[in-house]
């Protein structure tokens, strides 16, 4: 359910697979990680701190980095994504035989194989990996929640490879203007879709929330600035044991909510200042991809 001013009101009502037998098994609980309240999973000798949390198909590494710190991947099996969440964020990325220096808010797609991300400022950076990066998945703070696959989440299937080949691709976001009818600033690759939403100054109008659900995929909402309340409702089944109390999780930044299907959810910005969310999907969403002009790098990454 969307307000008529919400670009998502134009989406087709069905966002999941063709009708078929309903998945069996209890709907999963949301995964909520408030990094500013929790100890990191990793702290380097130089002082960089990394929080690791996961969904069924992905791992999110949020790092408060120290300038000069290197984050190396060797033999990476698939594309991963680096998100620079702040104007002051700065990294140097080496992959596919070349090096790119990136400053400010950006989405960076890193090809499979060997790569190095070097922090060039004392600022935060985010890395997104599929759960094929088993070394990282095992170190997540909520790894036990995914000891068994969640039955309502579709198994991961990569989207097509880029026709021009895997490469290091950089997408700055700060200067992309808002456009009537387009929802946020969306980029996709073969493994992820990232929506760098436009910041909201001040609280969200409580009369224009957007409760909705997804049939078969998780939504990861990453808060990188401001304050929010995640409202999440688990649908009732015929079995009372499956019922849960509604969740109204108030959080600051940085924090993550992994919202499972088919829970009804909406997020309410509540901070008086700038509130910034980044939504993440693994693999990319078909319904967003089907909207002309919504995916800003669609010509580089075909849909299935």
C-alpha positions as CSV (number, residue, x, y, z in Angstrom):
1,X,0.0,0.0,0.0
2,X,1.6,3.2,-1.2
3,X,0.5,6.9,-1.0
4,X,-0.4,8.2,-4.5
5,X,2.7,10.5,-4.4
6,X,5.0,7.5,-3.9
7,X,6.7,6.3,-7.2
8,X,6.2,2.7,-6.1
9,X,2.4,3.1,-6.4
10,X,3.0,2.4,-10.1
11,X,4.5,-1.0,-9.6
12,X,2.6,-4.1,-10.6
13,X,0.8,-5.6,-7.7
14,X,2.6,-9.0,-8.1
15,X,6.3,-8.8,-7.4
16,X,7.1,-12.5,-6.9
17,X,7.0,-15.7,-8.9
18,X,4.1,-17.2,-10.7
19,X,1.4,-18.5,-8.3
20,X,2.1,-21.9,-6.9
21,X,2.1,-23.8,-3.6
22,X,2.8,-21.5,-0.6
23,X,6.2,-22.1,1.0
24,X,6.1,-24.2,4.1
25,X,7.7,-23.3,7.4
26,X,7.6,-20.4,9.8
27,X,8.2,-16.9,8.6
28,X,11.6,-15.7,9.8
29,X,12.0,-13.0,12.3
30,X,13.6,-9.7,11.2
31,X,17.4,-9.4,11.7
32,X,18.2,-6.1,13.4
33,X,21.7,-4.8,14.0
34,X,22.4,-1.5,15.6
35,X,26.1,-1.1,15.0
36,X,26.5,2.0,17.1
37,X,25.3,0.0,20.1
38,X,27.3,-3.3,19.4
39,X,30.9,-4.4,19.5
40,X,32.3,-5.0,16.0
41,X,33.1,-8.5,14.8
42,X,36.6,-7.4,13.7
43,X,39.1,-4.8,14.8
44,X,42.4,-4.4,13.0
45,X,45.7,-3.5,14.5
46,X,45.4,0.0,13.0
47,X,42.0,0.5,14.6
48,X,39.5,-0.1,11.7
49,X,36.3,-1.7,13.1
50,X,34.0,-3.9,11.0
51,X,30.5,-5.1,11.8
52,X,29.4,-8.1,9.8
53,X,25.7,-9.1,9.4
54,X,23.9,-11.1,6.8
55,X,20.7,-12.1,5.1
56,X,20.1,-15.4,3.4
57,X,21.9,-14.5,0.2
58,X,24.3,-11.8,1.2
59,X,26.8,-10.5,3.7
60,X,27.1,-6.8,4.7
61,X,30.4,-5.5,6.1
62,X,30.2,-2.0,7.6
63,X,33.6,-0.6,8.4
64,X,34.6,2.5,10.3
65,X,38.0,2.6,8.5
66,X,41.3,4.2,9.3
67,X,43.1,5.8,6.4
68,X,45.7,3.4,4.9
69,X,43.8,0.2,5.9
70,X,43.6,-2.3,3.0
71,X,40.8,-4.8,2.5
72,X,41.9,-7.6,0.2
73,X,39.9,-10.2,-1.5
74,X,41.7,-13.1,-3.3
75,X,39.9,-15.4,-5.7
76,X,36.5,-13.6,-5.1
77,X,33.9,-15.9,-6.8
78,X,31.6,-13.2,-8.0
79,X,31.0,-9.4,-8.2
80,X,30.8,-7.5,-4.9
81,X,29.8,-3.9,-4.2
82,X,31.5,-1.1,-2.3
83,X,29.2,1.7,-1.1
84,X,30.6,5.0,0.1
85,X,27.8,6.4,2.3
86,X,29.1,9.9,3.1
87,X,30.4,12.9,1.4
88,X,33.7,12.5,3.2
89,X,34.1,8.8,2.3
90,X,37.2,8.0,0.2
91,X,38.8,4.8,-1.1
92,X,41.2,3.6,-3.7
93,X,40.1,0.3,-5.4
94,X,42.4,-1.9,-7.5
95,X,40.9,-4.7,-9.6
96,X,40.9,-6.0,-13.2
97,X,44.3,-4.5,-13.8
98,X,43.5,-0.9,-12.9
99,X,43.1,1.4,-10.0
100,X,40.3,4.0,-9.3
101,X,40.3,6.7,-6.6
102,X,36.8,7.5,-5.5
103,X,35.6,10.2,-3.1
104,X,32.2,11.2,-1.9
105,X,29.0,9.1,-2.0
106,X,29.2,6.4,-4.6
107,X,28.4,2.8,-5.6
108,X,31.4,0.7,-6.8
109,X,31.0,-2.7,-8.5
110,X,34.2,-4.8,-8.1
111,X,34.7,-7.8,-10.5
112,X,35.4,-11.4,-9.4
113,X,39.0,-12.3,-8.8
114,X,41.6,-10.4,-6.8
115,X,41.0,-6.9,-5.5
116,X,42.1,-4.4,-2.9
117,X,40.0,-1.6,-1.3
118,X,42.2,0.9,0.5
119,X,40.7,3.5,2.8
120,X,42.2,6.9,2.0
121,X,40.3,8.8,4.8
122,X,39.2,8.0,8.3
123,X,35.6,7.4,7.2
124,X,33.0,4.7,6.8
125,X,32.7,2.3,3.9
126,X,30.3,-0.6,3.2
127,X,31.1,-3.8,1.3
128,X,28.4,-6.2,0.0
129,X,29.1,-9.9,-0.8
130,X,26.9,-12.8,-1.7
131,X,26.8,-15.7,0.7
132,X,29.2,-17.5,-1.6
133,X,31.9,-15.6,0.4
134,X,31.6,-18.3,3.0
135,X,34.6,-16.9,5.0
136,X,32.7,-13.7,5.7
137,X,29.3,-15.3,6.2
138,X,30.7,-17.5,9.0
139,X,31.9,-14.4,10.9
140,X,28.6,-12.5,10.9
141,X,27.1,-11.6,14.2
142,X,23.8,-13.3,13.2
143,X,25.3,-16.3,11.4
144,X,23.3,-18.7,13.6
145,X,20.1,-17.3,12.2
146,X,20.9,-18.8,8.9
147,X,22.2,-22.2,10.0
148,X,19.2,-23.5,8.0
149,X,17.9,-21.7,4.9
150,X,14.7,-19.7,5.4
151,X,12.0,-21.4,3.4
152,X,10.3,-18.2,2.2
153,X,13.4,-16.7,0.6
154,X,14.1,-17.8,-3.0
155,X,17.6,-19.3,-3.5
156,X,20.2,-17.0,-4.9
157,X,20.6,-16.9,-8.7
158,X,23.0,-14.5,-10.3
159,X,21.7,-12.2,-13.0
160,X,23.4,-12.2,-16.4
161,X,27.1,-11.2,-16.7
162,X,27.7,-7.7,-18.2
163,X,27.9,-7.9,-22.0
164,X,31.1,-5.8,-22.0
165,X,32.7,-8.1,-19.4
166,X,33.4,-7.9,-15.8
167,X,35.2,-4.6,-14.8
168,X,35.7,-2.1,-12.1
169,X,32.7,0.3,-12.4
170,X,32.2,3.5,-10.4
171,X,28.9,5.3,-10.0
172,X,29.0,8.6,-8.1
173,X,25.5,9.5,-6.7
174,X,25.8,12.9,-5.2
175,X,25.0,14.9,-8.4
176,X,22.1,12.7,-9.7
177,X,19.0,14.9,-9.6
178,X,15.7,13.8,-8.4
179,X,13.3,12.9,-11.2
180,X,9.5,12.8,-11.0
181,X,8.3,9.2,-11.1
182,X,11.7,7.6,-10.4
183,X,12.3,5.9,-7.1
184,X,15.7,6.8,-5.6
185,X,19.0,6.2,-7.3
186,X,19.2,2.5,-8.3
187,X,22.2,0.6,-9.6
188,X,22.4,-3.1,-10.2
189,X,25.1,-5.7,-11.1
190,X,25.0,-9.5,-11.5
191,X,24.7,-10.0,-7.7
192,X,23.1,-6.9,-6.1
193,X,20.7,-4.0,-6.5
194,X,21.5,-0.9,-4.4
195,X,19.0,2.0,-4.0
196,X,20.8,5.0,-2.6
197,X,17.6,6.8,-1.6
198,X,17.4,10.5,-1.5
199,X,17.9,11.9,2.0
200,X,14.9,13.1,4.0
201,X,15.3,16.2,6.1
202,X,13.1,15.9,9.2
203,X,10.6,13.3,10.1
204,X,8.5,11.4,7.5
205,X,4.9,12.4,7.3
206,X,3.1,9.7,9.4
207,X,0.1,9.9,7.2
208,X,2.1,8.8,4.2
209,X,3.8,5.6,5.2
210,X,4.1,2.7,2.8
211,X,3.3,-0.7,4.4
212,X,3.9,-3.5,1.8
213,X,5.4,-6.9,1.6
214,X,7.7,-9.0,-0.7
215,X,6.7,-12.5,-1.8
216,X,10.1,-14.2,-1.8
217,X,13.0,-11.9,-1.1
218,X,14.6,-10.1,1.8
219,X,15.1,-6.3,1.9
220,X,18.1,-5.0,3.7
221,X,17.6,-1.4,4.9
222,X,20.9,0.3,5.9
223,X,20.7,3.5,7.9
224,X,23.8,5.6,7.4
225,X,22.4,8.9,8.9
226,X,19.6,10.0,11.1
227,X,17.0,8.1,13.1
228,X,14.2,5.7,12.1
229,X,11.5,3.3,13.2
230,X,11.2,0.0,11.3
231,X,7.6,-1.2,11.5
232,X,7.3,-5.0,10.8
233,X,4.3,-7.2,11.0
234,X,4.3,-11.0,10.6
235,X,1.2,-12.3,8.8
236,X,-1.0,-14.7,10.8
237,X,-1.2,-18.3,9.8
238,X,-3.7,-21.0,11.0
239,X,-1.1,-22.0,13.6
240,X,-1.0,-19.7,16.6
241,X,2.5,-20.8,17.4
242,X,3.6,-18.9,14.2
243,X,2.3,-15.6,15.3
244,X,4.6,-12.8,16.5
245,X,4.1,-9.4,18.1
246,X,4.5,-6.5,15.8
247,X,8.0,-5.0,15.7
248,X,8.5,-1.2,16.0
249,X,12.2,-0.9,16.2
250,X,13.6,2.5,16.9
251,X,17.2,2.9,15.7
252,X,19.9,5.4,14.9
253,X,22.8,5.1,12.5
254,X,24.6,3.1,11.4
255,X,22.2,0.2,11.6
256,X,20.7,-2.6,9.5
257,X,17.3,-4.2,9.3
258,X,17.0,-7.4,7.2
259,X,13.3,-7.7,6.5
260,X,12.0,-11.2,5.7
261,X,9.3,-12.1,3.3
262,X,6.3,-12.0,3.5
263,X,6.2,-9.6,6.5
264,X,4.4,-6.3,6.1
265,X,6.9,-3.5,6.6
266,X,7.5,0.2,6.3
267,X,10.3,2.5,7.7
268,X,9.5,5.8,9.2
269,X,12.3,8.5,9.4
270,X,12.0,10.2,12.8
271,X,15.2,12.3,13.1
272,X,14.9,16.1,13.1
273,X,18.0,16.4,10.8
274,X,19.0,14.5,7.7
275,X,17.8,10.9,7.5
276,X,19.6,8.6,5.0
277,X,18.6,5.1,4.0
278,X,20.2,2.7,1.5
279,X,18.1,-0.3,0.4
280,X,19.9,-3.5,-0.7
281,X,18.6,-6.5,-2.6
282,X,20.4,-9.7,-3.5
283,X,19.9,-10.6,-6.3
284,X,18.4,-7.6,-8.0
285,X,14.6,-7.0,-8.0
286,X,12.7,-7.8,-11.1
287,X,9.9,-5.3,-10.5
288,X,12.2,-2.3,-10.1
289,X,14.2,-3.4,-13.1
290,X,11.1,-3.5,-15.2
291,X,10.4,0.2,-14.6
292,X,11.9,2.2,-17.5
293,X,14.5,4.6,-16.3
294,X,14.6,3.4,-12.7
295,X,17.9,1.5,-12.9
296,X,20.5,4.0,-13.8
297,X,23.1,1.6,-15.2
298,X,20.7,-0.9,-16.8
299,X,22.5,-0.7,-20.2
300,X,25.6,-2.3,-18.6
301,X,23.7,-5.1,-16.8
302,X,20.9,-6.8,-18.7
303,X,17.9,-8.3,-16.9
304,X,17.3,-12.1,-17.2
